[in-house]
Amino acid sequence: MGTLGSRGAGVTDYYGIEARRVDMIVSTMSNAWASAGGFCAGSMHVVDHQRLSGAAYCFSASLPAMLAVGAHEAINVIEKEPEMVTRLHENVRYFHQLVKEYLMGKFEIEGDGDSPVVHLRVNGEEDRIKRIVDECAENGYLVTVAKYSEQERIKRRKSIRIAISGGHSFEQIKGFVECLSKIEPSKIELPKIEIAKIE
């Protein structure tokens, strides 16, 4: 929600499916809407079942009013200014084009070509990811190491999480990709760990 589809209305918008034809729509409000929490929407009988059977409902609190209003306003802004979504899509296409041109072979790239979120992994060099993130920060680009819960079913390798915004300029995007292209992951020296002998 907020990024995919011509209106930014999510997966149903992206694939041209009427929302009412889907049993349940689930989304986070913490990314595109800069709020917190999430929601489930669907037909009355599906939502009733979810409400009564979902542990998240039984063991959670309501979203603070301030965050609910913030998410609501973000939706209003996206509806009133559809060019924001158009600009985001242009930036995402441009970023993916540059990634193919500059970074293929240097990083493993994971993420759909239409998604504003991309994960970069270093071929066989997970320990170097934090150093790459630090080097990006030194050059004025803020990216982060993706964090995953130990309880997730699918264990993911460490990655650099990149989120493209509609507020980025083409110059900023190109500068960031050029910064990454100058980094040689295999040449990043890691601190040596010495193990003391116990006598």
C-alpha positions as CSV (number, residue, x, y, z in Angstrom):
1,M,0.0,0.0,0.0
2,G,1.2,3.4,-0.9
3,T,3.8,2.2,-3.5
4,L,2.4,-0.4,-5.9
5,G,-0.2,0.2,-8.6
6,S,-1.0,3.3,-10.6
7,R,-2.8,4.9,-7.6
8,G,-0.5,3.4,-4.9
9,A,-3.4,1.3,-3.7
10,G,-1.4,-1.9,-3.4
11,V,-1.3,-5.4,-5.0
12,T,-4.9,-5.3,-6.2
13,D,-4.3,-2.0,-8.0
14,Y,-1.0,-3.3,-9.4
15,Y,-2.7,-6.3,-11.0
16,G,-5.9,-4.5,-11.9
17,I,-8.2,-6.6,-9.6
18,E,-11.2,-5.1,-7.8
19,A,-10.4,-5.1,-4.0
20,R,-13.8,-6.7,-3.2
21,R,-12.7,-9.8,-5.2
22,V,-10.0,-10.5,-2.6
23,D,-10.9,-12.3,0.6
24,M,-8.5,-10.2,2.8
25,I,-6.2,-7.3,2.2
26,V,-3.4,-7.0,4.7
27,S,-0.9,-4.1,4.9
28,T,1.6,-2.4,7.2
29,M,1.2,1.3,7.9
30,S,4.8,1.8,8.9
31,N,6.5,2.2,5.5
32,A,4.8,4.3,2.9
33,W,2.5,6.0,5.4
34,A,5.2,6.7,8.1
35,S,3.0,5.4,10.9
36,A,2.9,2.1,12.8
37,G,1.0,-1.1,13.0
38,G,-1.1,-2.5,10.1
39,F,-4.5,-3.6,9.1
40,C,-6.6,-6.4,7.8
41,A,-9.6,-5.6,5.6
42,G,-12.1,-7.9,4.0
43,S,-15.7,-9.1,4.1
44,M,-17.6,-9.0,7.4
45,H,-17.4,-12.8,8.0
46,V,-13.7,-13.0,7.3
47,V,-12.9,-10.0,9.5
48,D,-15.1,-11.3,12.3
49,H,-13.2,-14.6,12.2
50,Q,-9.9,-12.8,12.1
51,R,-10.8,-10.6,15.0
52,L,-11.9,-13.5,17.3
53,S,-9.2,-16.0,16.3
54,G,-6.2,-13.8,15.8
55,A,-3.7,-13.8,18.6
56,A,-2.6,-10.3,17.5
57,Y,-6.0,-9.0,18.3
58,C,-6.2,-10.7,21.7
59,F,-2.8,-9.7,22.8
60,S,-2.3,-6.2,21.4
61,A,-3.3,-2.6,22.0
62,S,-5.1,-0.2,19.7
63,L,-3.0,2.1,17.5
64,P,-2.4,5.4,19.2
65,A,-4.8,8.1,17.8
66,M,-1.9,10.3,16.7
67,L,-0.5,7.5,14.5
68,A,-4.0,6.6,13.1
69,V,-4.5,10.2,12.1
70,G,-1.0,10.3,10.6
71,A,-1.7,7.2,8.4
72,H,-5.1,8.7,7.4
73,E,-3.5,11.9,6.3
74,A,-0.8,10.1,4.4
75,I,-3.6,8.3,2.4
76,N,-5.3,11.7,1.8
77,V,-2.0,13.1,0.5
78,I,-1.5,10.2,-1.9
79,E,-5.0,10.5,-3.2
80,K,-4.7,14.3,-3.7
81,E,-1.2,14.2,-5.2
82,P,-1.1,11.1,-7.5
83,E,2.1,12.5,-9.1
84,M,3.9,11.4,-6.0
85,V,3.2,7.8,-6.9
86,T,4.2,8.4,-10.5
87,R,7.5,10.0,-9.4
88,L,8.2,7.0,-7.1
89,H,7.6,4.6,-10.0
90,E,10.0,6.6,-12.2
91,N,12.7,6.6,-9.5
92,V,12.3,2.8,-9.0
93,R,12.7,2.1,-12.7
94,Y,15.7,4.4,-12.9
95,F,17.3,2.8,-9.9
96,H,16.9,-0.7,-11.2
97,Q,18.3,0.4,-14.6
98,L,21.4,1.7,-12.9
99,V,21.7,-1.4,-10.7
100,K,21.9,-3.6,-13.9
101,E,24.4,-1.2,-15.4
102,Y,26.7,-0.7,-12.4
103,L,26.3,-3.5,-9.8
104,M,25.5,-6.8,-11.5
105,G,28.1,-9.4,-10.6
106,K,29.3,-7.4,-7.6
107,F,26.2,-7.8,-5.5
108,E,23.4,-10.3,-5.4
109,I,20.3,-8.3,-6.0
110,E,16.9,-9.3,-4.6
111,G,13.7,-7.4,-5.2
112,D,11.1,-7.0,-7.9
113,G,11.8,-4.4,-10.6
114,D,8.6,-2.5,-9.6
115,S,9.4,-2.5,-5.9
116,P,11.0,0.5,-4.1
117,V,12.6,-1.9,-1.6
118,V,15.7,-3.8,-2.8
119,H,18.1,-6.1,-0.9
120,L,21.8,-6.3,-1.8
121,R,23.8,-9.2,-0.7
122,V,27.5,-9.6,-1.0
123,N,28.4,-12.9,-2.7
124,G,29.6,-15.1,0.1
125,E,30.7,-12.2,2.2
126,E,28.0,-11.6,4.9
127,D,30.5,-10.2,7.4
128,R,31.4,-7.3,5.1
129,I,27.9,-5.9,4.9
130,K,28.1,-3.7,7.9
131,R,31.4,-2.2,6.6
132,I,29.7,-1.4,3.3
133,V,26.8,0.3,5.1
134,D,29.3,2.3,7.1
135,E,31.1,3.3,3.9
136,C,27.9,4.4,2.3
137,A,27.1,6.6,5.4
138,E,30.6,8.2,5.2
139,N,29.6,9.2,1.6
140,G,26.3,10.7,2.7
141,Y,24.0,7.7,1.8
142,L,21.9,6.2,4.6
143,V,21.1,2.5,4.1
144,T,20.7,-0.2,6.7
145,V,21.5,-3.9,7.4
146,A,18.2,-5.7,7.2
147,K,17.2,-7.3,10.4
148,Y,15.2,-10.5,10.8
149,S,13.6,-12.2,13.7
150,E,15.1,-15.5,14.9
151,Q,11.6,-16.9,14.8
152,E,11.0,-16.5,11.1
153,R,10.4,-19.7,9.2
154,I,12.6,-18.7,6.3
155,K,16.1,-17.8,7.4
156,R,17.5,-15.0,5.3
157,R,21.1,-14.0,4.8
158,K,22.2,-10.6,5.9
159,S,21.5,-7.9,3.3
160,I,21.7,-4.2,2.7
161,R,18.2,-2.8,2.6
162,I,17.6,0.0,0.2
163,A,14.4,2.0,0.0
164,I,13.8,4.3,-2.9
165,S,11.6,7.3,-2.3
166,G,9.6,9.5,-4.6
167,G,11.5,12.4,-2.9
168,H,14.9,11.3,-4.3
169,S,16.3,13.1,-7.3
170,F,17.8,11.2,-10.2
171,E,21.1,12.7,-9.3
172,Q,20.9,11.3,-5.7
173,I,20.0,7.9,-7.0
174,K,22.9,7.9,-9.5
175,G,25.3,9.2,-6.9
176,F,24.3,6.4,-4.5
177,V,24.7,3.6,-7.1
178,E,28.1,5.1,-8.2
179,C,29.2,5.1,-4.5
180,L,28.2,1.4,-4.3
181,S,30.0,0.6,-7.6
182,K,33.3,1.9,-6.2
183,I,33.2,-0.4,-3.2
184,E,35.0,-3.7,-3.7
185,P,33.5,-6.1,-1.1
186,S,36.3,-8.6,-1.5
187,K,38.9,-5.9,-0.6
188,I,37.2,-4.7,2.6
189,E,39.4,-5.8,5.5
190,L,37.7,-7.2,8.5
191,P,39.1,-6.7,12.0
192,K,41.1,-9.8,13.1
193,I,39.7,-11.6,16.0
194,E,42.2,-13.1,18.3
195,I,41.2,-16.0,20.5
196,A,43.1,-16.3,23.8
197,K,44.2,-19.6,25.0
198,I,42.8,-20.7,28.4
199,E,45.4,-22.4,30.4
